[in-house]
Amino acid sequence: MTAAERAIRWSTIAAVSAVAIVAGWVSYDHALAVVRAHGESGSVAWLYPGTIDGLIYSASMVLLDAARRQRQAPPLARWMLGAGIVATLAANIAAGLHFGPVGAIVAAWPALALVGSYELLMVVIRGSAAAISEAPADAAADMVLAQVAQDAETAAQVALSATIAAGNPLSGRQLADRFGLNRAQVARVQDKVRAAANGHARPQEVSSPA
């Protein structure tokens, strides 16, 4: 990750987190007022709004875990996330409804900002997790390809040495065709065979790439 990418990532996280904190506090206050107005009091009233935001958080974490493991998200997590969003919107709308339609919209905005900010943060985290999970796979693939290329060159070296000893050395084109080598690899194979011969191989025995 470049310095610019890190700056974008962390500035996005900081901005989204700041919006989420403010929106979460306002949304909680609205939900608390609604709960108190409908019969709950004391510690129950204080804790009740937390069940809504807690449900959204829990469902989002399950979806995030599924994304990191590259598995299909559980349908229950999607349903619970939707239920939490509907519940927090309903509580905030109810808090501003007695001020009319405009009051309901104003009161609903913090809930939308909270859910939107939280989901944006999850998108950033999911993207980072995906990049991390893909990096080892790419490195492993590169290692396999490198090993295959090395094995092909080694086999070509053995074949070239054997055909030189038999007096009928393989040409550069034959090496390329039989072992799937490019011109640079053919040249490298021939150089290694020359070096192994300690200068005793005659020039015509190790032909140049065709």
Phi, psi and omega per residue, in radians:
M1 nan 2.257 -3.118
T2 -1.347 2.948 3.121
A3 -1.091 -0.682 3.124
A4 -1.129 -0.728 3.120
E5 -1.124 -0.710 3.102
R6 -1.122 -0.715 3.139
A7 -1.098 -0.764 3.115
I8 -1.099 -0.780 -3.097
R9 -1.077 -0.866 -3.060
W10 -1.286 -0.566 3.067
S11 -1.184 -0.625 3.083
T12 -1.141 -0.780 3.123
I13 -1.082 -0.736 -3.139
A14 -1.119 -0.781 -3.128
A15 -1.144 -0.807 -3.132
V16 -1.113 -0.699 3.138
S17 -1.137 -0.705 3.129
A18 -1.113 -0.781 3.105
V19 -1.103 -0.725 -3.121
A20 -1.112 -0.669 -3.139
I21 -1.141 -0.830 -3.137
V22 -1.146 -0.845 -3.122
A23 -1.113 -0.656 3.124
G24 -1.129 -0.703 3.126
W25 -1.136 -0.790 3.133
V26 -1.134 -0.767 3.138
S27 -1.082 -0.730 3.108
Y28 -1.087 -0.740 -3.133
D29 -1.100 -0.716 3.103
H30 -1.110 -0.825 -3.128
A31 -1.096 -0.662 3.122
L32 -1.100 -0.714 3.124
A33 -1.112 -0.716 3.136
V34 -1.149 -0.773 3.140
V35 -1.080 -0.764 3.123
R36 -1.125 -0.650 -3.115
A37 -1.252 -0.232 -3.096
H38 -2.072 0.615 2.892
G39 1.825 -0.162 -3.136
E40 -1.690 2.625 -3.135
S41 -2.639 3.024 3.084
G42 1.128 -2.546 -3.073
S43 -1.151 -0.534 3.122
V44 -1.093 -0.757 3.131
A45 -1.107 -0.705 -3.132
W46 -1.181 -0.634 -3.072
L47 -1.481 -0.462 -3.021
Y48 -0.964 -0.847 -3.124
P49 -1.059 -0.458 3.136
G50 -1.132 -0.439 3.127
T51 -1.184 -0.499 3.142
I52 -1.283 -0.960 3.140
D53 -1.139 -0.584 3.093
G54 -1.114 -0.644 3.105
L55 -1.152 -0.739 3.111
I56 -1.073 -0.772 -3.141
Y57 -1.101 -0.821 -3.091
S58 -1.095 -0.793 -3.141
A59 -1.110 -0.705 3.136
S60 -1.147 -0.650 3.115
M61 -1.145 -0.655 3.095
V62 -1.140 -0.733 3.104
L63 -1.127 -0.696 3.105
L64 -1.110 -0.754 3.131
D65 -1.090 -0.706 3.119
A66 -1.128 -0.679 3.126
A67 -1.147 -0.721 -3.134
R68 -1.159 -0.616 3.139
R69 -1.500 -0.008 -3.113
Q70 0.986 0.802 3.106
R71 -2.088 2.806 3.111
Q72 -1.202 2.350 -3.121
A73 -1.190 2.424 3.108
P74 -1.106 2.320 3.126
P75 -0.992 -0.609 -3.129
L76 -1.062 -0.672 3.136
A77 -1.107 -0.708 3.114
R78 -1.153 -0.727 3.116
W79 -1.118 -0.764 -3.127
M80 -1.182 -0.623 3.073
L81 -1.110 -0.772 3.099
G82 -1.088 -0.716 3.134
A83 -1.126 -0.701 3.123
G84 -1.133 -0.703 3.116
I85 -1.128 -0.780 3.119
V86 -1.084 -0.726 -3.111
A87 -1.132 -0.783 -3.125
T88 -1.202 -0.603 3.058
L89 -1.150 -0.751 -3.130
A90 -1.097 -0.733 -3.137
A91 -1.134 -0.722 -3.134
N92 -1.244 -0.666 3.075
I93 -1.113 -0.742 3.127
A94 -1.075 -0.600 -3.134
A95 -1.147 -0.546 -3.104
G96 -1.871 0.035 -3.030
L97 -1.142 -0.584 -3.104
H98 -1.263 -0.080 3.021
F99 -1.703 0.125 3.119
G100 1.677 -3.128 -3.111
P101 -1.007 -0.722 3.137
V102 -1.135 -0.716 3.103
G103 -1.074 -0.659 3.118
A104 -1.150 -0.700 3.133
I105 -1.161 -0.769 3.135
V106 -1.067 -0.756 -3.124
A107 -1.212 -0.505 -3.104
A108 -1.362 -0.393 -3.058
W109 -1.023 -0.794 3.131
P110 -0.996 -0.643 3.117
A111 -1.141 -0.742 3.096
L112 -1.108 -0.739 3.132
A113 -1.112 -0.687 3.141
L114 -1.125 -0.894 -3.112
V115 -1.133 -0.750 3.137
G116 -1.099 -0.763 3.136
S117 -1.128 -0.729 -3.121
Y118 -1.125 -0.752 -3.141
E119 -1.204 -0.609 3.053
L120 -1.093 -0.704 3.098
L121 -1.101 -0.677 3.106
M122 -1.135 -0.622 3.107
V123 -1.100 -0.753 3.119
V124 -1.091 -0.789 -3.114
I125 -1.145 -0.753 3.119
R126 -1.070 -0.723 3.122
G127 -1.088 -0.713 3.111
S128 -1.153 -0.738 3.138
A129 -1.116 -0.694 3.124
A130 -1.130 -0.724 3.129
A131 -1.092 -0.712 3.137
I132 -1.169 -0.724 -3.098
S133 -1.233 -0.502 -3.123
E134 -1.393 -0.491 -3.065
A135 -1.044 -0.855 3.120
P136 -1.077 -0.627 3.138
A137 -1.135 -0.734 3.108
D138 -1.116 -0.728 3.129
A139 -1.106 -0.705 3.128
A140 -1.143 -0.702 3.117
A141 -1.109 -0.717 3.111
D142 -1.097 -0.695 3.125
M143 -1.115 -0.719 3.129
V144 -1.111 -0.793 3.134
L145 -1.082 -0.721 3.130
A146 -1.109 -0.697 3.140
Q147 -1.156 -0.701 3.116
V148 -1.088 -0.781 -3.141
A149 -1.093 -0.725 3.138
Q150 -1.128 -0.732 3.131
D151 -1.112 -0.680 3.132
A152 -1.130 -0.727 3.120
E153 -1.151 -0.698 3.127
T154 -1.094 -0.770 3.123
A155 -1.106 -0.669 3.125
A156 -1.138 -0.671 3.110
Q157 -1.083 -0.779 3.140
V158 -1.079 -0.778 -3.115
A159 -1.145 -0.733 -3.132
L160 -1.133 -0.737 3.123
S161 -1.091 -0.720 -3.123
A162 -1.163 -0.724 -3.124
T163 -1.259 -0.499 3.044
I164 -1.149 -0.773 3.134
A165 -1.096 -0.544 -3.135
A166 -1.467 -0.082 3.108
G167 1.479 0.189 -3.135
N168 -2.379 1.202 -3.025
P169 -1.130 2.527 3.076
L170 -1.199 2.474 3.085
S171 -1.408 2.957 3.107
G172 -1.064 -0.695 3.120
R173 -1.142 -0.702 3.118
Q174 -1.104 -0.710 3.092
L175 -1.086 -0.759 -3.132
A176 -1.110 -0.766 -3.089
D177 -1.215 -0.764 -3.054
R178 -1.281 -0.593 -3.021
F179 -2.006 0.087 3.084
G180 1.157 0.662 -3.085
L181 -1.718 2.645 3.004
N182 -1.583 3.126 -3.057
R183 -1.077 -0.701 -3.139
A184 -1.117 -0.718 3.131
Q185 -1.169 -0.694 3.104
V186 -1.060 -0.783 3.130
A187 -1.089 -0.683 3.141
R188 -1.157 -0.713 3.101
V189 -1.070 -0.807 -3.120
Q190 -1.131 -0.675 3.105
D191 -1.111 -0.710 -3.135
K192 -1.170 -0.673 3.112
V193 -1.157 -0.720 3.080
R194 -1.040 -0.776 -3.128
A195 -1.121 -0.683 3.138
A196 -1.165 -0.502 3.141
A197 -1.361 -0.078 3.121
N198 0.959 0.583 3.078
G199 1.425 0.101 -3.116
H200 -1.544 -0.267 3.139
A201 -1.305 2.397 3.132
R202 -1.284 2.556 -3.089
P203 -0.894 -0.695 -3.078
Q204 -1.272 -0.238 -3.097
E205 -1.310 -0.469 -3.133
V206 -2.067 1.670 -3.035
S207 -1.343 2.729 3.134
S208 -1.392 2.824 -3.123
P209 -1.021 2.435 -3.136
A210 -1.338 nan nan
